């Protein structure tokens, strides 16, 4: 009789990802005792949580952030995006690889690296993970006033204000303008754009995720990860948002080495490539990422030549 073994390692994650092994719930419960009530045994006789339960996911995140990243204080309001830690840190590791491609294969670390997170959210997850993994400096932009306030509180409560700055985007018409200062240099940007084009589409996406997690269709408006309107959808969806970002990035072509964004749907890549060619990006590439059954990708682009990349790394990273 053939026995289907459950893999002990999540092979799809980046090789430097600390979450390739299965969760050690005994240790996580020791760190966060409240998590215990949400842990159960699944059909494969493996300890897990109900990933459709927002409180369970939040407590799991809190425990992981303490255990692996020494982030002692992390909490978000109800209905705000509660991101899965393994997938988010994967993005951080892949942009580290992008930076290394401009630095002779060596990942630049420390305060000489300045990263911009577009739409940092209340969770502030990319700056937290990026700083703890590589000691980078971060700027996080946020348009939602509540998310802006909460992200600042998370940074301050973990004594990271010298490394992470949260800036309020007060004009919804812009992505970079009003955030990046005229003489400021950015080494790389990150962005988890609104994926959907309408509230209805976002709701349907949630229903599909619930079904994939083994639950029947529900009238609940969001999945376990939550999300406000500006976090989940915008007019035109991710193609419109990323296209706008690409158009604005041209204005910062000499202030930023690399621009990147997550892209949820591979069908959107052709439109994104067209937008990049239109603005004259010198180089762009797509990096595929895999987290469990979910396949995602990031697109990275630059307006600087190979020679300019070498000069950039020598001036900013090798000199520090």
Long-range contacts (C-beta under 8 A, 24 or more apart in sequence): 6-44, 6-46, 10-86, 10-291, 10-292, 12-289, 12-290, 12-291, 12-292, 13-86, 13-90, 13-290, 13-291, 14-89, 14-90, 14-93, 14-94, 14-289, 16-93, 16-96, 17-86, 17-89, 17-90, 17-93, 18-68, 18-89, 19-64, 19-68, 19-85, 19-86, 19-89, 22-46, 23-47, 23-48, 23-60, 23-64, 27-67, 28-60, 28-63, 28-64, 28-67, 29-63, 31-63, 31-66, 31-67, 32-59, 32-62, 32-63, 32-66, 34-59, 35-59, 35-60, 35-63, 51-213, 51-224, 52-210, 52-213, 52-215, 52-223, 52-224, 53-224, 54-78, 54-82, 54-224, 54-225, 54-226, 56-224, 57-82, 57-84, 57-224, 57-225, 58-82, 61-85, 65-128, 69-128, 69-129, 69-132, 69-133, 70-132, 71-128, 71-132, 71-158, 72-157, 72-158, 73-154, 73-157, 73-158, 74-123, 74-128, 74-154, 74-158, 75-154, 76-122, 76-123, 76-150, 76-226, 77-122, 77-146, 77-150, 78-226, 79-222, 79-226, 79-227, 79-228, 80-121, 80-122, 80-123, 80-146, 80-147, 80-150, 80-226, 80-227, 80-228, 80-231, 81-121, 81-122, 81-123, 81-225, 81-226, 81-227, 81-228, 81-231, 81-232, 82-123, 82-224, 82-225, 82-226, 83-121, 83-123, 83-125, 83-192, 83-225, 84-225, 84-291, 85-125, 85-129, 86-291, 87-289, 87-291, 87-294, 87-296, 88-125, 88-126, 88-129, 89-129, 89-133, 90-289, 90-291, 91-126, 91-190, 91-192, 91-262, 91-289, 91-298, 92-126, 92-129, 92-130, 92-133, 92-134, 92-190, 93-133, 94-287, 94-289, 94-298, 95-188, 95-190, 95-258, 95-260, 95-298, 95-300, 96-133, 96-134, 97-287, 98-188, 98-258, 98-260, 98-287, 98-300, 99-187, 99-188, 99-257, 99-258, 102-257, 102-258, 102-309, 102-310, 102-312, 102-313, 103-313, 103-317, 103-318, 104-313, 107-134, 108-187, 108-313, 108-316, 108-317, 109-134, 109-135, 109-136, 110-134, 110-135, 110-136, 110-320, 111-135, 111-136, 111-137, 111-163, 111-320, 112-316, 112-317, 112-319, 112-320, 113-137, 113-187, 113-188, 113-316, 113-317, 114-138, 114-139, 114-184, 114-185, 114-186, 114-187, 115-139, 115-186, 115-187, 115-188, 115-189, 115-190, 116-140, 116-141, 116-179, 116-180, 116-186, 116-188, 116-189, 116-190, 116-256, 117-141, 117-189, 117-190, 117-191, 118-175, 118-176, 118-189, 118-190, 118-191, 118-193, 118-245, 118-261, 119-143, 119-191, 119-192, 119-193, 119-230, 119-231, 120-147, 120-151, 120-166, 121-147, 121-151, 121-192, 121-231, 122-146, 122-147, 122-150, 122-151, 123-151, 123-154, 124-150, 124-151, 124-154, 124-155, 124-164, 124-166, 126-190, 126-192, 127-155, 127-160, 127-164, 128-154, 128-158, 128-160, 128-164, 130-190, 131-160, 131-163, 131-164, 135-163, 136-163, 137-163, 137-164, 138-163, 138-164, 138-165, 139-164, 139-165, 139-166, 139-167, 139-179, 139-180, 139-186, 140-164, 140-165, 140-166, 140-167, 141-166, 141-167, 141-168, 141-169, 141-175, 141-179, 142-166, 142-167, 142-168, 142-169, 143-168, 143-169, 143-170, 143-172, 143-230, 144-228, 144-230, 144-231, 147-228, 174-248, 175-244, 175-245, 175-248, 176-245, 176-248, 176-249, 176-251, 176-252, 177-248, 177-251, 180-252, 180-255, 180-256, 184-255, 185-255, 185-256, 185-316, 186-252, 186-255, 186-256, 186-257, 187-256, 187-257, 187-258, 187-316, 188-256, 188-257, 188-258, 188-259, 188-260, 189-249, 189-256, 189-258, 189-259, 189-260, 189-261, 190-260, 190-261, 191-242, 191-245, 191-260, 191-261, 191-262, 192-262, 193-234, 193-238, 193-241, 193-242, 193-245, 193-261, 193-262, 194-230, 194-231, 194-232, 194-233, 194-234, 194-237, 194-238, 194-241, 195-232, 195-233, 195-237, 195-238, 195-264, 195-265, 196-232, 196-233, 196-237, 196-238, 197-233, 197-234, 197-235, 197-236, 197-237, 197-240, 198-233, 199-229, 199-232, 199-233, 201-233, 201-237, 202-227, 202-232, 202-233, 212-293, 237-268, 238-263, 238-264, 238-265, 238-268, 239-268, 239-271, 239-272, 242-268, 242-272, 242-275, 242-299, 243-271, 243-272, 243-275, 246-272, 246-275, 246-276, 246-279, 246-281, 246-301, 247-275, 247-279, 249-279, 249-301, 249-303, 250-279, 250-280, 250-303, 253-303, 253-304, 254-303, 254-304, 257-302, 257-304, 257-309, 257-312, 258-300, 258-301, 258-302, 259-300, 259-301, 259-302, 260-298, 260-299, 260-300, 260-301, 261-298, 261-299, 262-296, 262-297, 262-298, 263-296, 263-297, 263-298, 263-299, 264-296, 266-297, 269-297, 269-299, 272-299, 276-301
